[in-house]
Amino acid sequence: MRTWQVAYRGQLPDDLLDAMTAEVERRTAHWERMISLAAERRWMQLVVEEDGRLVGFATCGPVESEDAPGTGELYAIYVDPDHWDHGHGRELIGAAVEQITAAGYGDAVLWVLESNARARRFYEVAGWHLDGGRKTEHRGDVPLHEIR
């Protein structure tokens, strides 16, 4: 949540980002459920620690969209803002690509907020490129315009 609050400030409404602080219990329950379903859904969850503390994670697995069967997907990659620019994101994305490849996927996709220039630059440096896919998700009544 903190990563969202820092990374998306100026891209998403402040009230949406500020309200996340009250969602800790709900988000914790959500992630506990996601972790419990990981093996069944063929999700791979990776973490990076620094001095014994979790500072980032990535989740990947089979593509969730209907238009790319047999493709892997990087669903999420987040690093605590206090640990940005320490190489953890590169470590996570490299490990995610290794896991996607080891799972037998010949291709992989990810979605990113169209307005998130920092993340887009990070993915481009890591070798990812736009393929023209677009979608709009909603968080409450806030549209999230994403590109693949």
OpenMM code with the backbone's topology and positions (N, CA, C; nanometers):
from openmm import Vec3, app, unit

residues = "MET ARG THR TRP GLN VAL ALA TYR ARG GLY GLN LEU PRO ASP ASP LEU LEU ASP ALA MET THR ALA GLU VAL GLU ARG ARG THR ALA HIS TRP GLU ARG MET ILE SER LEU ALA ALA GLU ARG ARG TRP MET GLN LEU VAL VAL GLU GLU ASP GLY ARG LEU VAL GLY PHE ALA THR CYS GLY PRO VAL GLU SER GLU ASP ALA PRO GLY THR GLY GLU LEU TYR ALA ILE TYR VAL ASP PRO ASP HIS TRP ASP HIS GLY HIS GLY ARG GLU LEU ILE GLY ALA ALA VAL GLU GLN ILE THR ALA ALA GLY TYR GLY ASP ALA VAL LEU TRP VAL LEU GLU SER ASN ALA ARG ALA ARG ARG PHE TYR GLU VAL ALA GLY TRP HIS LEU ASP GLY GLY ARG LYS THR GLU HIS ARG GLY ASP VAL PRO LEU HIS GLU ILE ARG".split()
positions = [
    Vec3(0.0825, -0.1186, 0.0000),
    Vec3(0.0000, 0.0000, 0.0000),
    Vec3(0.0873, 0.1255, 0.0000),
    Vec3(0.1960, 0.1201, 0.0765),
    Vec3(0.2853, 0.2361, 0.0804),
    Vec3(0.3464, 0.2630, -0.0566),
    Vec3(0.3782, 0.1555, -0.1282),
    Vec3(0.4346, 0.1733, -0.2619),
    Vec3(0.3331, 0.2423, -0.3517),
    Vec3(0.2071, 0.1987, -0.3460),
    Vec3(0.1020, 0.2667, -0.4230),
    Vec3(0.0955, 0.4140, -0.3842),
    Vec3(0.0971, 0.4421, -0.2539),
    Vec3(0.0821, 0.5797, -0.2076),
    Vec3(0.1943, 0.6700, -0.2571),
    Vec3(0.3139, 0.6166, -0.2688),
    Vec3(0.4266, 0.6973, -0.3169),
    Vec3(0.4324, 0.6972, -0.4699),
    Vec3(0.4238, 0.5793, -0.5300),
    Vec3(0.4414, 0.5677, -0.6751),
    Vec3(0.3298, 0.6344, -0.7539),
    Vec3(0.2066, 0.6274, -0.7024),
    Vec3(0.0923, 0.6769, -0.7797),
    Vec3(0.0447, 0.8151, -0.7371),
    Vec3(0.1170, 0.8781, -0.6421),
    Vec3(0.0805, 1.0142, -0.6014),
    Vec3(0.0940, 1.1045, -0.7235),
    Vec3(-0.0101, 1.1801, -0.7544),
    Vec3(-0.0103, 1.2662, -0.8725),
    Vec3(-0.0688, 1.1966, -0.9946),
    Vec3(-0.0851, 1.0644, -0.9880),
    Vec3(-0.1456, 0.9884, -1.0977),
    Vec3(-0.2868, 0.9421, -1.0620),
    Vec3(-0.3080, 0.9175, -0.9346),
    Vec3(-0.4385, 0.8765, -0.8835),
    Vec3(-0.4809, 0.9780, -0.7780),
    Vec3(-0.6099, 0.9898, -0.7516),
    Vec3(-0.6562, 1.0894, -0.6538),
    Vec3(-0.5967, 1.0669, -0.5145),
    Vec3(-0.5589, 1.1763, -0.4502),
    Vec3(-0.5005, 1.1687, -0.3165),
    Vec3(-0.5933, 1.0986, -0.2179),
    Vec3(-0.7246, 1.1251, -0.2265),
    Vec3(-0.8152, 1.0637, -0.1299),
    Vec3(-0.8167, 0.9111, -0.1438),
    Vec3(-0.8032, 0.8593, -0.2644),
    Vec3(-0.7960, 0.7142, -0.2859),
    Vec3(-0.6698, 0.6588, -0.2203),
    Vec3(-0.5575, 0.7238, -0.2436),
    Vec3(-0.4300, 0.6778, -0.1888),
    Vec3(-0.4265, 0.6914, -0.0365),
    Vec3(-0.4769, 0.8020, 0.0160),
    Vec3(-0.4760, 0.8234, 0.1605),
    Vec3(-0.5666, 0.7247, 0.2324),
    Vec3(-0.6773, 0.6865, 0.1691),
    Vec3(-0.7723, 0.5934, 0.2309),
    Vec3(-0.7146, 0.4526, 0.2444),
    Vec3(-0.6098, 0.4221, 0.1713),
    Vec3(-0.5509, 0.2882, 0.1770),
    Vec3(-0.5000, 0.2550, 0.3173),
    Vec3(-0.4600, 0.3544, 0.3925),
    Vec3(-0.4073, 0.3322, 0.5265),
    Vec3(-0.5091, 0.2592, 0.6135),
    Vec3(-0.6361, 0.2846, 0.5913),
    Vec3(-0.7425, 0.2203, 0.6696),
    Vec3(-0.7721, 0.0785, 0.6216),
    Vec3(-0.7068, 0.0329, 0.5147),
    Vec3(-0.7362, -0.0970, 0.4553),
    Vec3(-0.6371, -0.2066, 0.4934),
    Vec3(-0.5530, -0.1840, 0.5920),
    Vec3(-0.4479, -0.2797, 0.6239),
    Vec3(-0.5055, -0.4181, 0.6527),
    Vec3(-0.6050, -0.4277, 0.7368),
    Vec3(-0.6612, -0.5589, 0.7706),
    Vec3(-0.7219, -0.6265, 0.6482),
    Vec3(-0.7978, -0.5517, 0.5696),
    Vec3(-0.8607, -0.6092, 0.4506),
    Vec3(-0.7547, -0.6547, 0.3502),
    Vec3(-0.6522, -0.5733, 0.3282),
    Vec3(-0.5468, -0.6093, 0.2327),
    Vec3(-0.4657, -0.7285, 0.2845),
    Vec3(-0.4412, -0.7342, 0.4139),
    Vec3(-0.3697, -0.8487, 0.4717),
    Vec3(-0.4496, -0.9762, 0.4480),
    Vec3(-0.5795, -0.9720, 0.4736),
    Vec3(-0.6649, -1.0892, 0.4505),
    Vec3(-0.6648, -1.1281, 0.3027),
    Vec3(-0.6680, -1.0287, 0.2154),
    Vec3(-0.6642, -1.0549, 0.0706),
    Vec3(-0.5365, -1.1299, 0.0342),
    Vec3(-0.4215, -1.0816, 0.0818),
    Vec3(-0.2950, -1.1445, 0.0459),
    Vec3(-0.2785, -1.2812, 0.1111),
    Vec3(-0.3309, -1.2984, 0.2303),
    Vec3(-0.3286, -1.4317, 0.2911),
    Vec3(-0.4076, -1.5304, 0.2051),
    Vec3(-0.5233, -1.4858, 0.1543),
    Vec3(-0.6043, -1.5703, 0.0663),
    Vec3(-0.5305, -1.5986, -0.0640),
    Vec3(-0.4679, -1.4968, -0.1235),
    Vec3(-0.3942, -1.5155, -0.2482),
    Vec3(-0.2784, -1.6142, -0.2295),
    Vec3(-0.2078, -1.6031, -0.1191),
    Vec3(-0.0963, -1.6933, -0.0925),
    Vec3(-0.1476, -1.8360, -0.0746),
    Vec3(-0.2618, -1.8509, -0.0076),
    Vec3(-0.3156, -1.9858, 0.0131),
    Vec3(-0.3613, -2.0501, -0.1181),
    Vec3(-0.3956, -1.9702, -0.2174),
    Vec3(-0.4411, -2.0210, -0.3475),
    Vec3(-0.3282, -2.0359, -0.4493),
    Vec3(-0.2085, -1.9937, -0.4134),
    Vec3(-0.0979, -1.9848, -0.5097),
    Vec3(-0.0714, -2.1165, -0.5823),
    Vec3(-0.0541, -2.2243, -0.5114),
    Vec3(-0.0209, -2.3523, -0.5759),
    Vec3(-0.1343, -2.3973, -0.6682),
    Vec3(-0.2568, -2.3866, -0.6192),
    Vec3(-0.3736, -2.4274, -0.6981),
    Vec3(-0.3857, -2.3480, -0.8275),
    Vec3(-0.3556, -2.2202, -0.8218),
    Vec3(-0.3684, -2.1328, -0.9388),
    Vec3(-0.2408, -2.1237, -1.0206),
    Vec3(-0.1358, -2.1945, -0.9802),
    Vec3(-0.0050, -2.1932, -1.0456),
    Vec3(0.0608, -2.0554, -1.0394),
    Vec3(0.0369, -1.9843, -0.9312),
    Vec3(0.1009, -1.8551, -0.9089),
    Vec3(0.2343, -1.8772, -0.8403),
    Vec3(0.3297, -1.7967, -0.8765),
    Vec3(0.4609, -1.7996, -0.8128),
    Vec3(0.4794, -1.6670, -0.7414),
    Vec3(0.5134, -1.6732, -0.6153),
    Vec3(0.5299, -1.5522, -0.5364),
    Vec3(0.6736, -1.5446, -0.4882),
    Vec3(0.7352, -1.4343, -0.5187),
    Vec3(0.8766, -1.4131, -0.4887),
    Vec3(0.8894, -1.2953, -0.3937),
    Vec3(0.9855, -1.3028, -0.3040),
    Vec3(1.0082, -1.1919, -0.2125),
    Vec3(1.1561, -1.1573, -0.2113),
    Vec3(1.1833, -1.0355, -0.1726),
    Vec3(1.3213, -0.9934, -0.1507),
    Vec3(1.3269, -0.9314, -0.0117),
    Vec3(1.4307, -0.9706, 0.0604),
    Vec3(1.4486, -0.9221, 0.1967),
    Vec3(1.5796, -0.8457, 0.2065),
    Vec3(1.5813, -0.7530, 0.2992),
    Vec3(1.7037, -0.6795, 0.3312),
    Vec3(1.7143, -0.6772, 0.4829),
    Vec3(1.8219, -0.7280, 0.5340),
    Vec3(1.8425, -0.7380, 0.6793),
    Vec3(1.7260, -0.8098, 0.7472),
    Vec3(1.6759, -0.9162, 0.6840),
    Vec3(1.5693, -0.9959, 0.7426),
    Vec3(1.4299, -0.9369, 0.7338),
    Vec3(1.4147, -0.8243, 0.6651),
    Vec3(1.2829, -0.7601, 0.6502),
    Vec3(1.2383, -0.7681, 0.5059),
    Vec3(1.1122, -0.7984, 0.4872),
    Vec3(1.0531, -0.7997, 0.3541),
    Vec3(1.0524, -0.6572, 0.2996),
    Vec3(1.1129, -0.6381, 0.1811),
    Vec3(1.1146, -0.5042, 0.1214),
    Vec3(1.0517, -0.5017, -0.0173),
    Vec3(1.0187, -0.6194, -0.0709),
    Vec3(0.9556, -0.6222, -0.2025),
    Vec3(0.9037, -0.7601, -0.2352),
    Vec3(0.8143, -0.7633, -0.3334),
    Vec3(0.7617, -0.8917, -0.3783),
    Vec3(0.7196, -0.8825, -0.5238),
    Vec3(0.7099, -0.9988, -0.5856),
    Vec3(0.6567, -1.0108, -0.7215),
    Vec3(0.5697, -1.1353, -0.7241),
    Vec3(0.4649, -1.1307, -0.8051),
    Vec3(0.3761, -1.2449, -0.8243),
    Vec3(0.3592, -1.2658, -0.9731),
    Vec3(0.3717, -1.3907, -1.0176),
    Vec3(0.3578, -1.4222, -1.1587),
    Vec3(0.2918, -1.5581, -1.1739),
    Vec3(0.2504, -1.5891, -1.2966),
    Vec3(0.1855, -1.7165, -1.3241),
    Vec3(0.1269, -1.7158, -1.4637),
    Vec3(0.0245, -1.7977, -1.4859),
    Vec3(-0.0365, -1.8014, -1.6188),
    Vec3(-0.1124, -1.6727, -1.6476),
    Vec3(-0.1154, -1.6330, -1.7740),
    Vec3(-0.1841, -1.5103, -1.8136),
    Vec3(-0.3303, -1.5165, -1.7709),
    Vec3(-0.3832, -1.4036, -1.7279),
    Vec3(-0.5209, -1.3992, -1.6816),
    Vec3(-0.6188, -1.3523, -1.7882),
    Vec3(-0.5691, -1.3107, -1.9035),
    Vec3(-0.6594, -1.2643, -2.0087),
    Vec3(-0.6852, -1.3760, -2.1088),
    Vec3(-0.7963, -1.3661, -2.1764),
    Vec3(-0.8367, -1.4686, -2.2722),
    Vec3(-0.7589, -1.4606, -2.4041),
    Vec3(-0.6972, -1.3452, -2.4332),
    Vec3(-0.6375, -1.3254, -2.5653),
    Vec3(-0.4938, -1.3745, -2.5791),
    Vec3(-0.4390, -1.4372, -2.4745),
    Vec3(-0.3001, -1.4829, -2.4840),
    Vec3(-0.2813, -1.6143, -2.4074),
    Vec3(-0.3525, -1.7189, -2.4438),
    Vec3(-0.3374, -1.8454, -2.3715),
    Vec3(-0.1954, -1.9012, -2.3858),
    Vec3(-0.1497, -1.9717, -2.2832),
    Vec3(-0.0159, -2.0298, -2.2867),
    Vec3(0.0956, -1.9297, -2.2604),
    Vec3(0.0599, -1.8124, -2.2150),
    Vec3(0.1557, -1.7053, -2.1883),
    Vec3(0.1642, -1.6838, -2.0381),
    Vec3(0.2809, -1.6482, -1.9894),
    Vec3(0.2977, -1.6131, -1.8493),
    Vec3(0.2642, -1.4668, -1.8274),
    Vec3(0.2388, -1.4331, -1.7018),
    Vec3(0.2074, -1.2939, -1.6699),
    Vec3(0.2760, -1.2546, -1.5401),
    Vec3(0.3346, -1.1364, -1.5393),
    Vec3(0.3861, -1.0760, -1.4170),
    Vec3(0.2704, -0.9923, -1.3634),
    Vec3(0.2044, -1.0421, -1.2578),
    Vec3(0.0851, -0.9756, -1.2053),
    Vec3(0.1186, -0.8527, -1.1220),
    Vec3(0.2264, -0.8623, -1.0454),
    Vec3(0.2593, -0.7529, -0.9536),
    Vec3(0.4079, -0.7570, -0.9223),
    Vec3(0.4622, -0.6380, -0.9052),
    Vec3(0.5993, -0.6245, -0.8553),
    Vec3(0.6041, -0.4926, -0.7792),
    Vec3(0.6361, -0.5020, -0.6529),
    Vec3(0.6394, -0.3835, -0.5672),
    Vec3(0.7598, -0.3891, -0.4752),
    Vec3(0.8254, -0.2753, -0.4593),
    Vec3(0.9360, -0.2609, -0.3653),
    Vec3(0.9041, -0.1402, -0.2781),
    Vec3(0.9237, -0.1541, -0.1485),
    Vec3(0.8998, -0.0437, -0.0563),
    Vec3(0.9800, 0.0778, -0.1032),
    Vec3(0.9182, 0.1945, -0.1078),
    Vec3(0.9884, 0.3139, -0.1592),
    Vec3(1.1194, 0.3465, -0.0885),
    Vec3(1.1314, 0.3118, 0.0399),
    Vec3(1.2576, 0.3362, 0.1105),
    Vec3(1.3706, 0.2496, 0.0562),
    Vec3(1.3372, 0.1517, -0.0259),
    Vec3(1.4368, 0.0585, -0.0807),
    Vec3(1.4465, 0.0654, -0.2328),
    Vec3(1.3869, 0.1704, -0.2919),
    Vec3(1.4005, 0.1894, -0.4356),
    Vec3(1.5473, 0.2199, -0.4677),
    Vec3(1.5850, 0.1854, -0.5887),
    Vec3(1.7197, 0.2133, -0.6395),
    Vec3(1.8292, 0.1364, -0.5649),
    Vec3(1.7932, 0.0224, -0.5047),
    Vec3(1.8914, -0.0657, -0.4402),
    Vec3(1.9107, -0.1938, -0.5203),
    Vec3(1.8425, -0.2056, -0.6351),
    Vec3(1.8551, -0.3251, -0.7178),
    Vec3(1.7528, -0.4333, -0.6901),
    Vec3(1.6651, -0.4102, -0.5921),
    Vec3(1.5661, -0.5129, -0.5574),
    Vec3(1.4648, -0.5371, -0.6686),
    Vec3(1.4236, -0.4326, -0.7360),
    Vec3(1.3292, -0.4487, -0.8474),
    Vec3(1.3905, -0.5321, -0.9587),
    Vec3(1.5166, -0.5044, -0.9924),
    Vec3(1.5861, -0.5833, -1.0953),
    Vec3(1.5974, -0.7289, -1.0523),
    Vec3(1.6269, -0.7509, -0.9253),
    Vec3(1.6363, -0.8870, -0.8727),
    Vec3(1.5012, -0.9590, -0.8848),
    Vec3(1.3955, -0.8916, -0.8472),
    Vec3(1.2623, -0.9526, -0.8536),
    Vec3(1.2182, -0.9801, -0.9967),
    Vec3(1.2379, -0.8848, -1.0860),
    Vec3(1.1909, -0.9066, -1.2228),
    Vec3(1.2736, -1.0161, -1.2904),
    Vec3(1.4025, -1.0226, -1.2595),
    Vec3(1.4855, -1.1307, -1.3139),
    Vec3(1.4398, -1.2664, -1.2636),
    Vec3(1.4104, -1.2756, -1.1345),
    Vec3(1.3622, -1.4019, -1.0776),
    Vec3(1.2251, -1.4381, -1.1330),
    Vec3(1.1391, -1.3387, -1.1541),
    Vec3(1.0064, -1.3655, -1.2107),
    Vec3(1.0189, -1.4196, -1.3528),
    Vec3(1.1052, -1.3600, -1.4328),
    Vec3(1.1253, -1.4088, -1.5694),
    Vec3(1.1792, -1.5523, -1.5658),
    Vec3(1.2713, -1.5811, -1.4756),
    Vec3(1.3235, -1.7180, -1.4621),
    Vec3(1.2114, -1.8158, -1.4270),
    Vec3(1.1254, -1.7773, -1.3353),
    Vec3(1.0147, -1.8645, -1.2939),
    Vec3(0.9148, -1.8856, -1.4072),
    Vec3(0.8830, -1.7786, -1.4797),
    Vec3(0.7901, -1.7879, -1.5927),
    Vec3(0.8470, -1.8814, -1.6991),
    Vec3(0.9760, -1.8671, -1.7276),
    Vec3(1.0428, -1.9518, -1.8266),
    Vec3(1.0462, -2.0969, -1.7792),
    Vec3(1.0828, -2.1182, -1.6537),
    Vec3(1.0900, -2.2545, -1.5983),
    Vec3(0.9530, -2.3224, -1.5987),
    Vec3(0.8459, -2.2441, -1.5894),
    Vec3(0.7105, -2.2995, -1.5911),
    Vec3(0.6664, -2.3363, -1.7324),
    Vec3(0.7500, -2.3049, -1.8319),
    Vec3(0.7218, -2.3451, -1.9691),
    Vec3(0.6527, -2.2417, -2.0554),
    Vec3(0.6396, -2.1204, -2.0062),
    Vec3(0.5777, -2.0149, -2.0865),
    Vec3(0.6829, -1.9555, -2.1807),
    Vec3(0.6498, -1.9514, -2.3090),
    Vec3(0.7427, -1.8989, -2.4076),
    Vec3(0.7381, -1.7480, -2.4197),
    Vec3(0.6356, -1.6873, -2.3633),
    Vec3(0.6179, -1.5423, -2.3706),
    Vec3(0.5564, -1.4975, -2.2391),
    Vec3(0.5667, -1.3695, -2.2099),
    Vec3(0.5090, -1.3162, -2.0871),
    Vec3(0.4606, -1.1737, -2.1105),
    Vec3(0.3622, -1.1335, -2.0317),
    Vec3(0.3075, -0.9984, -2.0387),
    Vec3(0.2975, -0.9412, -1.8975),
    Vec3(0.2814, -0.8122, -1.8913),
    Vec3(0.2502, -0.7424, -1.7675),
    Vec3(0.1683, -0.6196, -1.8035),
    Vec3(0.0957, -0.5700, -1.7062),
    Vec3(0.0155, -0.4485, -1.7236),
    Vec3(0.0725, -0.3408, -1.6326),
    Vec3(0.0724, -0.2165, -1.6804),
    Vec3(0.1254, -0.1044, -1.6038),
    Vec3(0.0339, 0.0164, -1.6275),
    Vec3(0.0174, 0.0987, -1.5241),
    Vec3(-0.0591, 0.2221, -1.5435),
    Vec3(0.0061, 0.3034, -1.6554),
    Vec3(-0.0744, 0.3457, -1.7467),
    Vec3(-0.0212, 0.4214, -1.8606),
    Vec3(0.0542, 0.5456, -1.8151),
    Vec3(0.0100, 0.6072, -1.7057),
    Vec3(0.0712, 0.7306, -1.6565),
    Vec3(0.1967, 0.7074, -1.5729),
    Vec3(0.2320, 0.5833, -1.5456),
    Vec3(0.3434, 0.5542, -1.4561),
    Vec3(0.4760, 0.5484, -1.5325),
    Vec3(0.5298, 0.6656, -1.5601),
    Vec3(0.6526, 0.6767, -1.6396),
    Vec3(0.7698, 0.6045, -1.5735),
    Vec3(0.7810, 0.6121, -1.4418),
    Vec3(0.8932, 0.5474, -1.3714),
    Vec3(0.8896, 0.3963, -1.3939),
    Vec3(0.7730, 0.3350, -1.3739),
    Vec3(0.7608, 0.1897, -1.3919),
    Vec3(0.7807, 0.1511, -1.5380),
    Vec3(0.7259, 0.2294, -1.6288),
    Vec3(0.7418, 0.1977, -1.7709),
    Vec3(0.8891, 0.1980, -1.8103),
    Vec3(0.9630, 0.2945, -1.7602),
    Vec3(1.1066, 0.3028, -1.7882),
    Vec3(1.1787, 0.1809, -1.7289),
    Vec3(1.1410, 0.1426, -1.6057),
    Vec3(1.1992, 0.0251, -1.5404),
    Vec3(1.1767, -0.0992, -1.6259),
    Vec3(1.0536, -0.1201, -1.6744),
    Vec3(1.0236, -0.2383, -1.7558),
    Vec3(1.0988, -0.2350, -1.8892),
    Vec3(1.1072, -0.1178, -1.9496),
    Vec3(1.1792, -0.1068, -2.0774),
    Vec3(1.3273, -0.1407, -2.0599),
    Vec3(1.3882, -0.0912, -1.9533),
    Vec3(1.5290, -0.1220, -1.9262),
    Vec3(1.5466, -0.2725, -1.9044),
    Vec3(1.4447, -0.3373, -1.8462),
    Vec3(1.4501, -0.4818, -1.8218),
    Vec3(1.4193, -0.5633, -1.9473),
    Vec3(1.3915, -0.4955, -2.0603),
    Vec3(1.3708, -0.5660, -2.1861),
    Vec3(1.2268, -0.5865, -2.2289),
    Vec3(1.1321, -0.5359, -2.1528),
    Vec3(0.9903, -0.5483, -2.1884),
    Vec3(0.9547, -0.4370, -2.2869),
    Vec3(0.8528, -0.4615, -2.3699),
    Vec3(0.8101, -0.3586, -2.4657),
    Vec3(0.6580, -0.3620, -2.4804),
    Vec3(0.6026, -0.2499, -2.5214),
    Vec3(0.4575, -0.2384, -2.5404),
    Vec3(0.4127, -0.3278, -2.6543),
    Vec3(0.2953, -0.3899, -2.6371),
    Vec3(0.2411, -0.4724, -2.7457),
    Vec3(0.1065, -0.4209, -2.7962),
    Vec3(0.0626, -0.3058, -2.7464),
    Vec3(-0.0620, -0.2457, -2.7941),
    Vec3(-0.1842, -0.2792, -2.7110),
    Vec3(-0.1726, -0.3711, -2.6142),
    Vec3(-0.2858, -0.4050, -2.5289),
    Vec3(-0.3211, -0.2903, -2.4363),
    Vec3(-0.4512, -0.2691, -2.4188),
    Vec3(-0.5007, -0.1629, -2.3297),
    Vec3(-0.6214, -0.2149, -2.2542),
    Vec3(-0.6371, -0.1696, -2.1308),
    Vec3(-0.7573, -0.2012, -2.0545),
    Vec3(-0.7780, -0.0936, -1.9497),
    Vec3(-0.8991, -0.0874, -1.9004),
    Vec3(-0.9305, 0.0037, -1.7911),
    Vec3(-0.9931, -0.0777, -1.6792),
    Vec3(-0.9260, -0.0793, -1.5655),
    Vec3(-0.9778, -0.1413, -1.4433),
    Vec3(-1.0323, -0.0274, -1.3583),
    Vec3(-1.1031, -0.0592, -1.2540),
    Vec3(-1.1538, 0.0436, -1.1636),
    Vec3(-1.1205, 0.0080, -1.0200),
    Vec3(-1.0801, 0.1055, -0.9465),
    Vec3(-1.0657, 0.0935, -0.8013),
    Vec3(-1.1683, 0.1892, -0.7438),
    Vec3(-1.2805, 0.1314, -0.7011),
    Vec3(-1.3949, 0.2162, -0.6666),
    Vec3(-1.4443, 0.2803, -0.7941),
    Vec3(-1.4588, 0.4100, -0.7921),
    Vec3(-1.5034, 0.4806, -0.9132),
    Vec3(-1.3874, 0.5452, -0.9893),
    Vec3(-1.2640, 0.5091, -0.9525),
    Vec3(-1.1460, 0.5660, -1.0179),
    Vec3(-1.0994, 0.4720, -1.1298),
    Vec3(-1.0979, 0.5219, -1.2538),
    Vec3(-1.0487, 0.4362, -1.3636),
    Vec3(-0.8961, 0.4263, -1.3605),
    Vec3(-0.8478, 0.3042, -1.3833),
    Vec3(-0.7031, 0.2799, -1.3922),
    Vec3(-0.6743, 0.2373, -1.5362),
    Vec3(-0.6184, 0.3290, -1.6129),
    Vec3(-0.5894, 0.3033, -1.7547),
    Vec3(-0.4541, 0.2338, -1.7626),
    Vec3(-0.4572, 0.1098, -1.8115),
    Vec3(-0.3358, 0.0290, -1.8154),
    Vec3(-0.2983, -0.0082, -1.9580),
    Vec3(-0.1690, -0.0270, -1.9773),
    Vec3(-0.1166, -0.0727, -2.1068),
    Vec3(-0.0360, -0.1989, -2.0819),
    Vec3(-0.0295, -0.2831, -2.1870),
    Vec3(0.0420, -0.4106, -2.1754),
    Vec3(0.1725, -0.4011, -2.2521),
] * unit.nanometer
topology = app.Topology()
chain = topology.addChain("A")
for resn in residues:
    res = topology.addResidue(resn, chain)
    for name in ("N", "CA", "C"):
        topology.addAtom(name, app.Element.getBySymbol(name[0]), res)
